[in-house]
Amino acid sequence: MTEPHAAKPHLTREHLLGLLREMIRIRRFEAKCAELYQAEKIRGFLHLYDGEEAVAVGVEGQLRPGDAVVSTYREHGHALARGIPMTAVMAEMLGRRDGCSRGRGGSMHIFDAQRRFFGGNAIVGGGLPLAVGLALAGRMGGGDGVTICFFGDGAVAEGEFHESLNLAALWGLPVLFVCENNLYAMGTALDRAQARTDLAVRAASYGMPAAAVDGMNVVAVEAETAKAIAAIRAGQGPFFLECRTYRFRAHSMFDAQLYRTKAEIEEWQKRCPIRSLSRWMEDSGLVHAGEVAALEAGIDREIEDAVAFAEASGWEPVEDLARDVMASP
């Protein structure tokens, strides 16, 4: 891990502890979701975020309440980093009526209008045009909000990627496009699908500034995001940020991972964003092992409380199933 002080000299111990806590919180939430899925309490599809926590925490920590977030189907970490209560996210995972989408969305469709979290999206690249629309609406309304759009490297091959970047650049919209490049579009390696694997250079064809950052380093992500958002708020138009990261788990719970080796996964796990930051803080005297253990214990209690909340929540009544469903007269 690049030393945090090299990226942002004024970082405080409290701030670094906050970053560490949020990453551990996401990692342990995902582990609990995997356990609940295997117990058949979470059904359907489940795409976990282990290894990519530095992106969600580093990006979303720079946002204001009025900013908007558009995510992907791998969005639990994004939702937690945005401040959606863990109880509401867990209840949604279990399909319960106290979930943030009233149990109707499940793992891939987490939504919270109050926190301007406009959903996970099951369609690859499907969130890109939504983000452009949100940014346009925000500007027309006279606000200074920024829209953050997360997407994976697989979305770069989709037509809406190019259409969305083109419109955002053409209209100078306040969008931060965040590509979570984890090297695999489901089971297809990036270098087997893209002639140019340096994805940040794609933005140049639309006259859009771009940067690539180590997505395993939360402080580096945070520093690059801060610069990008400052430029966007100053009226300089959209920005493309490629976060080079890696998912430690399979694409989904149904994925046998025949396209990559255990040795490759183990090599990337050496760069774990949580372990790297924790080790650097310990070596720098900013934290000791006992504090990290206490942090983890507190997070485990929060997760158990969230599970208890979700399991105590009821199912949506059958008579309410047509509620919020719109149809022409």
Summary of the structure (lengths in Angstrom):
residues: 329
radius of gyration: 19.4
end to end distance: 59.0
largest distance: 66.9
contacts: 1125
relative contact order: 0.17
helix: 49%
strand: 10%
